[in-house]
Amino acid sequence: MSSSSSDEVDEAIEEMVDQVVDNYIDSIVEVQANKPKRRVYIDRDREQGYNQLWNDYFKENPTYPPEMFRRRFRMNKPLFLRIVEHISKEVPYFQQRRNAHGRNRLSALQKCTAAIHMLAYGQSGDTYDEYLRLGDSSIDCMHWEWKNCPMAWKGQFTRGSGKPAIVLEAVASQDLWIWHAFFGLPGTLNDINVLDRSPVFDDILHGRAPKVKFKVNNHTYRMAYYLTGGIYPNWSTFIQSIPLPQGPKAEKFAEKQESARKDVERAFGVLQSRFKIVKNPALQWDKEKIGKIMRTCVILHNMIVENERHGYAQIDTSEFESGESSRSSRVTRRESIHVGDMLGMRREVRDPEKHAPLKANLMENIWQKFGDENE
């Protein structure tokens, strides 16, 4: 994600919590047909809500254990507290203040809990009033249904299901880290149409991507590739499965490719199960706000993955390597390039002639490594 990701998260969360508070205030306004609308005062006892929240989850021996916190907040407690600390320092809205009567308003802990629960469960802030007292990577696309799509845009955003949707293109690795997220295109577009508009290769074209060098079946390659579905073109940077594999080598290659390609599908599934707000239909009218919600969920998802990565069952990628490897913690970036070099790089990214040899070498390498595992 870009360096402005933190600002986008702060802005998105601030807007969502603001909306929750506004909705809550509206819900306690008494409307009578023969009287003008006036606000009804309700003593929400925010201090009691804060104390209950603290005792249940944050004191030294809380009511609910860490695994319950992890399930309900979708992340570990230290990560959540780090988010609260950062946002309360950087975003004035999340800093606790006193009202005109000298009483404390909602704390940063209560507001952040409201925001995280909205993302996690996709429900209104009223649901949590008892606590908060509120006034190898693979590429694929996911569609998020847009329930309140403006009527003028429905034809543009409606896909085969008859419901408007917005597309998220993502690249994810085996540990579920989302390396690339491109959101906002109409749901009528298929994966190829999205790819034509996607910035997924921009870092390579502009010389910002790290240099890559790997060897497969004694052949050296200097361009990374993504595992994809069959709809993607035969470029040097895309490796698809084999729809009708003939022979044991092709069958083994298809098995391994399809297994590894599920990484991005797993990432989509975890993202949606972790944050129900992106699983349920989007209720906002403003497409820009919907985009901020999606980016917020992706960033939080990656923060959780980074925080919990040590507990994942990692695959030893060294078993897939052949010959010398350039694996290193040091990243070497490409030198800045001119327009002519950029066009040459674009041709290399889309080179169909390198696709078949790379796929054949990968097939041979996989057969050498795993060909006898069923014997």
Residue, then its C-alpha position, 0 to 999 in steps of 0.5 A: m500500500s502507499s505511504s498515505s495508507s495511514d491517513e486513509v485509514d484514519e479518515a475512513i474510520e473517522e467518517m464511519v464513527d461519525q456516521v454511527v454517532d449521527n445515526y445514534i443521535d437520530s435514533i433517540v430523537e422523538v418525532q411527533a406528528n403534531k409537535p416540532k422535532r426536538r432532541v430527547y436527553i438520555d443519560r448514556d452513562r459513558e463512564q459505565g460503558y467504558n468501565q465495562l469494556w475495560n473490565d471485559y477485555f483490557k484489565e490485567n485479568p479480564t472477563y474474556p480470555p485472549e482467544m475470545f478477544r481475538r475472535r471478537f476484535r479480529m486481531n490480537k490485543p497488542l495490535f488493537l491497542r497499538i492502533v488505538e494509541h496511534i489514532s488517538k494521537e494523530v486524529p483529533y476526533f478520537q481524542q477524548r474531550r469534555n462536554a459543556h457540562g464538564r463530563n468526559r465524552l467517548s474515549a478513544l478505546q470506545k470509538c475504536t471498538a465501535a469502528i472495528h466492530m462495524l467493520a468486523y460484523g457489518q452492523s450499526g453502532d447501536t448493536y454495541d451500545e452496551y459497551l460504547r454508549l454511542g450517540d508466490s503470489s496469485i491474482d484474482c478479482m472479487h465482487w462486492e455487491w452495492k445495494n444502494c447503487p444510484m439508479a443512474w449507475k445500475g446499468q454500468f455496475t450490474r453483473g450477471s446476477g442482476k445486482p450492482a457490484i464493485v470489483l476488487e483486484a488483489v494479489a495475495s501470497q501464501d501467508l494471506w498478505i495482500w500485496h496489491a489491491f485495486f478497487g472501484l471498477p464496475g462489476t460488469l467488467n471481467d478479470i481481463n477488463v480490470l487488468d487492462r485498467s489495473p496498476v498492478f505492473d506500474d512499479i515494474l514499468h516505472g523502475r520501482a520494483p525490486k530486481v528479480k532473478f530465479k532459476v527453473n530447470n537450469h534456465t534463468y529468469r528475471m521477471a516475476y510471475y503470478l499464478t492465475g486462472g484460465i481467463y488471463p492472457n499468456w504473458s511471461t508474467f502469468i502462469q495458468s493451470i492446464p484445463l485438460p492435463q495429458g500425462p503425469k507431468a501435466e497432471k502434477f503441474a495442474e495439481k500444484q498450480e491450482s493448489a497454490r493459486k487458492d492463496v488469493e481466494r483464501a485471502f478473499g475468504v479471510l478478508q470477508s469472514r474477518f470483516k463482515i462489512v465487505k461480505n454484506p452488500a455495501l449500504q453507502w451511496d458514495k462510491e468514494k466512501i465505499g472505497k475507503i472502507m475497502r482499503t481500511c479493511v485491506i490495511l487492517h487485514n495486512m496488519i493482522v497478518e503481519n502481527e500473527r505471521h509467526g504462528y502460521a504454518q509456513i511452506d518451505t519455499s526452498e523445496f521449489e527452487s532449482g539451482e542458485s537462488s537470489r533469496s536475500s533480505r536485501v532489496t535491490r531496486r531498478e535504476s530509473i528508466h526512460v520512456g523507451d525503456m518503459l515501453g520495452m519493459r511493457r513488451e517484456v511483461r506481456d511477452p507471449e513467447k516467453h510464456a510457454p518455455l517458462k511454463a514447460n520449465l516449471m512443469e519439469n521442475i515440479w515433476q522433479k521435485f514431486g513426481d514420486e510423492n504418490e508412489 
